């Protein structure tokens, strides 16, 4: 596992060779322990006798321990390990003046009952006096006994190949990757970001990205596999179709999430960045607009060998299993291998709906003193039959009442099959202590086979007009690369974190649209509530999706420079940056070509009036591919530069040590291009404004209660339209209010039993721009439970059970131009065995 990733607990003998003990101690203290699956067995870390004599100027006020250690690590570069129990109960003393790091650390915790053990030239562990006293002499001489530790303060702030530590409660990390800026702690992030950990994923038995995103109040579903559809889509801050804005280890287009539902068994964290981010991430291969991105962090091998097998069941008859195995090799455990394999198949609670999932992923990594390397290879197959597609409603028809959750109005022979593969590699090289170079390359391929039928609902009694059923194939092949430098330098009282990056991406898309072997057939009218099931048309046999002719190609090339200047012990931080983005698009079917570029500036400010309070503001832009004036326009052939969505945001973050919260307010304006109905000139003809207020909070309310939740007020409206109609109306499919709350409670009456649940609520939305088709709001409750079985000499066995949509409420869960029905009440059960 990378230096701040998951670590298992080590018992290192005091009789080990001193050099080996020192190296292992540094590795251990450079690891974050994810609470899920970890036991309370002691970790024994050898002490480091010799301390550095380097002196540093300190000015750290009294504050909660986790915040104080953050400040200490930023000044010294030291790694400091401590337990979550110590973090919750300790407030540090102020430290001021010139002294060695060891002296400063001891001064900081003096009188708190916490002791300092120096474990390396630039690492230490904080241990409670009670823990030492209670050891009963069981700890070997020259060693200290720790419980599960959290690591704060990575030795190299330029690296992205290490995980920021989990926050109190373990469900959300206290930092994540900000594209070319690298990893940032949440208090040093001038954006609204939430980073969900493996612990939350496992405890909720999430099976896809969208199920993890259900925890986020800023995310609204468009498509959902839980509702019986074969792929997922969501909107962040009101801008839809965000599934193509998903990166894998920082590279976009790799997982091909636009066409499927990405399984999360291979993922360590799901990082959600809200807002425009062209400076940070550039333009995804699909070149679409966005007000939010999702980054998937792949798993890495931990310091201890791991073999875990999890058989699982889901209603009605979905059975399967998940194998997770990892191990590190070498004298310093510098080489790591992690494999994940998943298979599950069977019927869902939805009529005629079944799903088969196959996943295999291999992660390799090397962590040297100045060089870090990684490679990931993956395969996923998802076959959904009886694919319950969303309902299209005619503009003059009312919004229908939702049928029962298990009802399926589509044809049983419809299917959606997706097969995807990916390969990525990344490397980092510490040129000097303050400068790191990096490069990454990835390629993702997906092939899709579809047979579907999209009838349109035309009246209040559920009549669905005669429509055509289609069978077709298509593919997406994406290639992405990036390289850059990150460095830190001081110019007098001002510190600079400079980032220079270049990124390139290309995507080829092909389909068999218009070919003789593209099957279609007209089916008679049917009814939403009483569907007529027709025999499958005599479609011709489909070929390999990769054999379809290429129809379009998109290509992006960008260069970025950013400088984050900080002063007064990073209490004031100013980030300035600019990106030049080149955008190319070619249509092989029409022969049209697009080639243009744009500059995208950005600025962000952080002010910390107190060490645990961070106020921020930013100006960011989101780019999407421009267009060429069509032949029916007066200015035919005119090329328009990439469209810009401009965003301004202000926010505040508070870290209480065991509870954190973010409050953000934003406004963004996105242009609409088209042909003016009066002048017939193609150009900007409208604007949409997205504005809202977001509140998220997470942490550990008590020793036994953990939570993640939030609330979003969203007000996206049409402020300019080509013909002046619908001005002031809300954007389709966007609820004004959305709230979520997830709770976990370690029960006092049964040791090892945890009960939890999640509640979601969102207000009404509209299905059309005229705001005449109103879709009712909804609420939903899910329940979770886990029981950890511990026996001497055995690794823990974890039994998990979940009940989705407990009340079996039927509602339209999505309304983005189409209506998607809610997931039925679904029971899930799994047991994790570790060997």
N, C-alpha and C positions, 0 to 999 in steps of 0.2 A: 504494500500500500504506500502511496506517496506520503510525504513527510507529515502532512496534517490530515491524513485520511483515517480509516478505521484501523484500530489496532486491537489485537487480542491481548490477554493478560499474560505476562511472562514471569516465570520464576527463574531467576538467574543465580546460580550457585556462587557463594562467596569464594569458592576455591577456583573459579574460572580464571583464566589468564587475564591479567589486569588490562591489557590493551583491548582484548575482545570485549571485556565488561564495559569499558568506556564507550566503545563504538555502539554497543547494543543499548546502552543507557541513552545516548543521544538520539538513536533511532526511535526508542520508545517514547522519549519526551517530545519527539517531533511528530507524534501521531495523535489523532483525535479518536476517542472511543465513542462509537455510536451506541446508545444505550440498549437498543433492541438486540437481544441475543447475547449480551454481555452478562457475566455472572459477577458475584461479589467476592470472588477469590482474590487473595492479595496479589499485588504486583510488587516484586522485589527489585529495586533499582540500586546498583552500587553507587556509593558516594564517590565524588571526585575530590581528591585531597587538595589539589592546587587550584587557586583562584587567580583570575586575571587582576593585575594591578592597574589597569587602565582607569583613569578618572573621567567622569562625565559631569556636565552641569545639569542638575535636576531642578524641576519646579513642578511637582505633582501634588495637587491638593488632596485633602482627605475625601474619600468617596468609596462606593462599593468596590469590592476586591477585583471583580472582573474588569471594570473600567480602569482601575489603577494599574493592573497588569498590562492592559492594552497600551496605556501611556508609557509604562516602563519599557515594554518591548519595542515600541516605536523609537524610543531614544537610544536604546542599547543594542537592539537586534537580538537580544537573548530570547531563548525559548523557556517558558515557565509553565510547569505542569501543576495542576491542583484539582481537587475533587469538586463536584457540583455541590456537595454538602458544605464545604468550606466557603464556596462562592456565595451561597445563600445567607450565611450567618456572619460574614466578616465585613467590617468597614475598616479601611486602612487609615493610617496616620499620614499627615502631610510630609512630603520629602522636599527639601530645598537646599541647594548648595552644591559644591563640587565634591564628589566622592566616587569610590569604585561602585560598579553595579551591585556587587555583593553587599556592600555596606548600605546602599540605598534600599535594596530589597529587605534587608533585616530591619532597617528603620521603618519601612512602610508597614510591617506587620508586628512591630514591637507592641507588647501588651495585649495582643489579640488572642493569644493562645495558639497561634500558628508559628511553626518553626520553619526555617529555610535550610534545605540541603542542596549544596552545590554538586551537580552531577556531571559537569563538563566545563570546558573553557567558556562556554556561552550558554549554559543551560542550568536550570535549577528546578527543584520540586518544593511545593509548599505542603506541609503536613500538619494536621491538627495535633496539639499536645495530647488530647484524649486518645487519639489513635495510637500514638507512640506508647502512652502509658498502658493501654489495654492490650498491648501485644504480648504481655506476659513473658517476655524474653524469647518469644518464638522466632523473632527476626534474627538472622545471622549477623555476626559482627561485620561492621563495615557496610551494612545495607539498611534501607528504610522500607517500611511497609506502606503501600499506598492502596486506596481503593481505586475504582474506575476513575481515570484522570482525563481532564480536558486540557488541550494544549493551546496556549495563546501566544501569539507573536512568532510568526515564522521567521526563520533565519534569513531568508531571501525574499523581500517584498516584491521582487520583480517576477517571481515564478507564478504560473497558473496551474502547475501540475501538483499542487498540494491543496487539500481541502481546508477552507476556513472552519473553525470549530463550530460544533453545535451549540445553540443557545440553551439556557436552562430549560429543562423539559425534554430536550433532544429532538423535538419535532420540526424545528426550523433552525437553519444555520444562521450565525451572526454575520455572515458575509457571503459574497458570491462573485462570479466573474462579470466584469463590465466590459466585455469585448476587448478592444485593443488596449484599454487601460489596465487590464489584468484584474486580479482579485482585490477586493476592497472590503474592509469591515463596514458594517451597516452604518456606523456613526461617521464614517468618512466617505459615504456614498451620497452624492447630491441628487439622487433619484429615488423613486419608490420601487423597492425590490423585495420580494419574498422568496426564500430559498427552502423548499420542502425537502426533508431528509428521508433516508431509507427507513427510519423508525416509523414515521407517519405512514409511509407507503405500505409497510408490512402490517402495521396494526389495523389499518383500514381495509386490508386485503385488496388494494387497488390493483386493477389489471391493465390499465392503460393511462396515458397521459391525461386524458380528459377527466378521468375519475380522480386523479390527484388535484386537478385544477378546480374541482367542485369545492375545495376548501377556500378558494379565493373569491372575495366579493366583487372584484373588478372584472371577472371573467364570466361571460354568459355563453351558454351552449348554442350551437347551430345544428350540428349533427352529433349523435351520441350512440355508440354501440350498445350501451345499456338499453336503449330504446329499440334495438333490433336492427339498426342500420349498419352497413359494413365499413363505414369510415367515420372519422370525427372531424368536427370543425368547431371553432369557438371565436368569440369576439372579445377583445380586450379594449376597454374604454370606448366601446361602441363601434369600433372598426372591425368588420367581420372577416371571415376566411383567413384567420390567423394561423391555421395549421401549417401553412408553408413557411411561416416565420419561426421555425424550430431549428435550433442548431444542436449538433452533437459534438460535445467537447469544444464548442466554439466555432464549428464549421457548419454552414447552412447547406441544406439540400441533401444531406447524407442519409438521413433516416427515411426520406420519402414519406413523411407523415401526412402529406396532402392527400394521399390516395388510400390511406388505411388507418388503423388504430395501433399506434406503437405500444407494444408490451413494455412494462416497466420492471420486469424481473431482472433485467440486465443493468438497470440504472441505479446509481447511488443517490443522486439528487436531481430535483426538478427546480430550476431557477427561473423565476418569473420576473422580468423587468418590464414595468409599466411605463408607457410613454414612447415618444419618438426617439430613435437611437441611430440615425444614419452615421453620425460621427463614430459611434462605438462599434457598430456592426456592419456598416455598409449597406448594400442592397442585396436581399436574398435572390437566388437565381430566378424565381418567378416574377420578380420586379414589381410586386404588388405593394399597396400601401399598408401601413400598420401603425398602431399606437401601443405596441407591446411585442415582446419576443419571449421565447421560452428556450432555455439552454438545458440540455440533458448531460449530466455528468456520469460517465461510465464507471462501473465498479473497478476496483483494483485489489490485488492480493494484499491481505493483512500480514502482520509479522508472524502470526501463528498459523499453522496449516488449518485449513477449513474444508470439511466435507459436510454438507447439509442437504438433506432430501426432504421435500415437502409434498406429500400427496395431498390432493385437494378435490373438493366437490362443490358444484354449484347447481341449483335447480335449473331444469327438471332432472336432467341426467347427464350433466357435464362432469366428466371425470378426467383427472390428469395429474401431473406431477411436475416439480421443479427441482433440478439438481444444481447446486451451487458449490463449486470447488475452487480452492485457491491455495497457493503456497509460494513462499519466497525461498530463494537459493543464494548461495555465496556466503563468504565469511561475514559480510556485513548485511546480508539479506538484501543485496542490491538488485537482484533479478526477481521479478514477480510474474506469476501466471494466474489468471482467473478465468474460469469457464462457467457459463450458465446455459442450461438447456431446459426448455419448457415444451410440454405437450399437453393439450387438453382438447376434448372433443365431446360433443353431445348436444342434446336439445336444451334450449332455453325455455323459460316459462311462457314465451310468446308462441301462439299457434303457428305451426309449420316452420318455426324459426330454429335453426341449428347453427353451431359455430365450431370451427376447427382451427386451432392455433398451434403453430410449430415455431420455436425460436431456438437459435443456437448463437452464442456470442463468446468470443475469446478475446481477452485483454492481456497484453504483455507490457511490462514496463521495466525500466532500468533507472535506478536513482544513484548516481555517483556524487562525488563531492562537488564537481563543477558542471557535470553533464547529466541531463535527465532525458530519457527517451520513452516513448510509448507507441503502441500499435493496437488497433482494434479491428476485429473482423466479425461480421454479423450476418445472420440470415433470419428472415421472418416470412411465414406463410400464414395468411388469414383467409379462410373460406367461410362466408356467411351465406346460408341458403334460406329461402323464404325471407329475403332481405326487405324488412319493413321500411320502405322508403317514406320520406315526408309527404304530406298532403299539399298539393297545389290547389288554391282556391281562386275561382274566377273573381274579378274585381267587383262584379255586381252581385256576388253571393255573400250571404252572412257567414261569419265564422262558425263552424259546426261545433256542436257539443262533442267533447272527446269521448270516444268509446272506451270500453273496459281496457285496462292495462295489458291484458294478455291477447286482445283481439288483433288480428292481422288481416288487413284488407287487400294485401298484394297477392300475387300468384305464388303458390308453393314452389314452382320451378324457377323462380327468380334467384339469381345468385350474384355475388360480388367476390371475386377471387383476386387476391393480391400476393405477389411473390416479390420480395425485395432483398437486396444484398448490399453490403457496404464494407469499405475498408478505409481506415484512416491511419495516419502516422503523425507524430508530433515530436519535436526535439527542442531542448533549451540548453544554452551554453552560457555559463557565467564567465564573460570575458574578463571582467574584473569584479571586485567585491561589490561595485555599484552599478554595473552594466551587464545586462543579460540580452542575448540574441535568441530569437526563436523562429521556428518555421513549422508549418503544418500543411498536410496535403490529404485530401479525402476524395472518395468517389462512391456514389450511391446509384443503384439501379433498381427500378421497379417495373414489373409487368402486370397488367391488369386485364382480367377477363370479366365481362359484365353481361348479364341478361336482365333487363329491367323494363318496368311498365309504369308510366307516370300519368295516370288519368287525372283530369281536372274536376274538382267538385264544383257543381253549378247551381245548387239550390239548398234550401234549408233542411230538406229531408235526406240529404246525403247522396243524391244522384251524382255519379261520376261518369262523365261523357265518354263516348267511344274514343279510344286513343290507340296509338301505335306502341307495340312492344319492340324493343331493340336488343340486338346482340352485337357486341363490338369488343375490340381490344385496343389498348394503347400502352405506351411506355413513357417513362421519364428516365433520363440518364443525366446525372449532375456530377460535375467535377469542381472542386473548390480548393484553393490554395491561399496561404497567407504567410507573411514573414514580417519581421520587425525587430525593433530594439526597445527595451525599457531601461531607464537609468535614473539614478538619483544623484543630485549634485547640490552643493550649497554655495550661495553667493552672498556672503555676509550674513545678515539675519534671516534671509529668505532661503528656504529649501525648495528645490525643483524636482518633481517627478515627471520626467519627459518620456513620451511615447511616440515612436515613429513606426508606421505600419503601411504595408501594401497588401491588397487583397484582390483576388481574381476568382471569378466563378462563371461557369457555363452550364446551361441545361439544354438538352435536346428533347423534344417532344414529338412523338409520332403516333398516328392512329390509322385505322382502316376505314375511316369515314368516307363514303362514296364508292368504296370498292364493291365489286360484285359479290364478294363473300361476306359483306356486312349484312347480316340477316335482320329483317324487320317484318312485322305482321300487324294488321289492324285488329284490335279486339273490341267486342261490343261493349255497350255501357254496362256499368255495375253499380254497386251501392256501398258507401262507406261502412254502414252498419250491418248490411246483409250482402256481403260480396258474392259474386258469382265466380267460381273457380273454373277457368278454361283449360283445356289441354294445352300442353306446351306446343308452340308452333314448330314446324319442321325447319328449324334453323340449320344452316350449313355448319359443318364442323369448323371451329375456330382454330387458327394457327397459333404459333408462338408470338406473343406480343412484340418481342424484339424484331420480328420480321416485318412489322408494319412500316410503311414508308414514313420518313421523317417529315413533319409538317411545319415545325418552327424551331428556331434556335434563339436563345437569349444569352447575352454575355455581358459581364460587368467587370470593370477594372477601377480600383480606387486607391488613392494615396492619402494618408492621414498624418497630421502632426498635432500633438496636444501637449500642453504643459500645465501641470498642477502646481501652483506656487503656494507655499504655506509659510506662516510666521506665527510667532508667539506660541511655540510648542504645538503647532498645528491647530491652534484654536481658530485661526482664520485660514481658509483655503480657497483659492481662486483657480478654476480650470478654464483655460481658453484653448480652442481647437478649431481646426478647419479640415474638411475633406473634399477632395476633388473626385467626382464619380463620373466615370464614362459608362454609357449605357448603349448596348447594341441589341437589335432585335431583327430577325429575318423570318419572313413567312415564305416557305417553299411552295405553298399552295397558291398564294396570290401573287408572289413575286415581289412584294413590298419589302423595303429595308429601312431600318431606323438606326441612326448613329448620332448621338449628341451627348453632351455632358453638362455638369452643373457643379458649382461650389456650394458646400453646405457648412456654414459656420456654426459654432456652438459655444456656450459659456455657462458656467455653473459656479455657485458660491456657497461655501459652508462657513457658518459662524457658530462657535461653541461658547455661549455665555457661561455655561457650567460644563464640567467635564462629562456629565452624563446627559447633556442636552445638546442637540445638533439642529440648528436652523439652516435651511437650504433654499436655494432658488436656482432655476435653470432656464435656459432658452435652447431648445433643440429643434431639429428638423427631421422629417421623414420624407424620403424620395420615393417616387414610383416612375416607371417608364413613361416618357412623353408619347405623343402621337403625331401622326402625319395627317394633314388636312385631306379628307376624302375627295373623290372625284365630283361629288355633288355640291362642293363648297366653292365659293368664289375664289378663295385662296388655295386652290387645289395644289397639293404637293408641299405646302409649307411644313417645315419640321419644327416641332415645339420641344423645348428643353424638358428634362425630367420635371414632373410636377412636384411641388413642395407643399407638404403639410407642416405648418409652423406651430410650435407649442411653447407656452410659457407655464411654469409650474413653481409653486412655493410649498414648503412643507416644514414640519417639525418632527424630530425623533427624540424619544426619551428612553433611557436605559436605566431601570431601577435595580439592575443586577439579576433579578429573577423574573421580571416582567418587562417587556419592551413594547413600544407603541409608535406608530407613524400616522401622522395626519397630513394629508396632501390636498392641495387645490390646484386645478389645472384648467387651461383653456387652449384649444387647438383649432385651427382653421384649415380646411382642406378644399382645394379648388375642384370644380367640375368643368370638364371640357366637352364641347359639342358644337353643333352648327346653330347659329342664331336664327330663329324662325323668321325674323324680319329682314336682316341684312344678308343672310345666307353665308356669312363669314364664319369659318370654323375657328374657335378659340375658347377662352375661358368664358363660360356662360352662367356660372353659378358658384355658390360657396356653401359648405356645410360647417357648422361650428359644433365642436365637441367640448363640453365643459362639465366639471363635476368636482365632487369632494370625496376623498377616500380615507377610511380609517381602518387600520389593521393593528392587531395586538396578538401577542403570543408569549408563552413562557410557562412558569410553574407557580401557580397561586399558593399552594402549600406543598409540603413534602410529598403528598400523595395525589395532588390534582394538577394536571397539565391541560393546556388549552391553546387553541388557535382560532381566531375569529376576526370579524370585521364587518364594515358597513360601507356601502357605496351609494352616493347620490349622483346620478348621471343625467345630463340634460343636453343631448345632441339634437340640433335643429337645422332645418334648411333656412338659410338666411338670404340666399339669392337663388332664383331659378330662371330658366330661359324665358318662360312666358309669364312669370310673375305669380303663378299659382303655387299653392302649398307653402308659401313663405311662413315661417314660424312653426311649421309642423315638425313633429318628432320623426327621427329616423326609424325605419322599420326594424322590428326585432329587438329593440333596446329598452329594457325595463328602467323606469326612473329610479327605483330603489332595489337594492339587493343586499342581503345580509346572510352571513354564515357563522356557525359556531361549532367547533369540535372540542369534545371533552374526553379526558381519560382519568379514571379514578382507581388508584390502587387500594383495594378494599382492606379494612383492618380486621375483618372477621375471618377471612380465608387468605392465608399467606400465599402469594403467587397469583391471586386472581385480580384481574384488571377489568373493569367495566367502562364502557365508553359509548359515545354516540356522536352524530352530527346532525345539525338542523340547518336547513336552507329555506330562505324565503325571498321571493322577488315579486315586484308589483306588476301591474298590467303593462302590455306593450301593444304596438300596432303592426298589422300585417301589410299595410299599404302606405304610400306616401301621403295620400289624402287623409289619413287618420280616421277612416270610416270603419275599418275592420279591426275592432278591438279584441285583443286576446287577454283573457283573465289572468291575473296573477296566481301564484301557487305557493305552497309550502310542502316540506317533506322532512321526514325523520328517518335516520338510519341508526342501528344499534350495533355495537361491537363488543366482544368479550374475548379475553385471552387468559389462559391458565398455564403457568410455568411449573413444570414438575422437576423438582431437584432431588437427586439421590446421590449419596456419597459414591464417588468413583465414576459417576456418569455425567456426561454433559447435559445441560438442561434440555428438556423436551417441551415445546411450546405448542399448545392447542389454541387455535383461533376460530371464532365463529362470528358471522356478521349477518344482519338482516337488513336488506336495502328496502327503502320505501315501506316502512313498517305498517303504515295504515293502508297500503295498496291504493293510494290516491291516484285517480286518473286526471291528467291535466296535459295541456299542450306545453311541453317543456321548452320548446324553441319556436320562434315565430319569425325567423329571418327570411321573409318572402315565402316560406313554406312552413307547415306545421309538423313538428315532430312530437310523437306521443311519449309519455313518461315511461320510465322503466317499471316493470311490474314488481310486486313484492318478491324478493329473491333471497334465498338462504344460501350462505357460503360457509364451508367448513374446511379447515386445513390443519395439519399437524407437522411441525418441523422437527426432524431428528438430526442431531449433530453427532458426527463420528470423529 
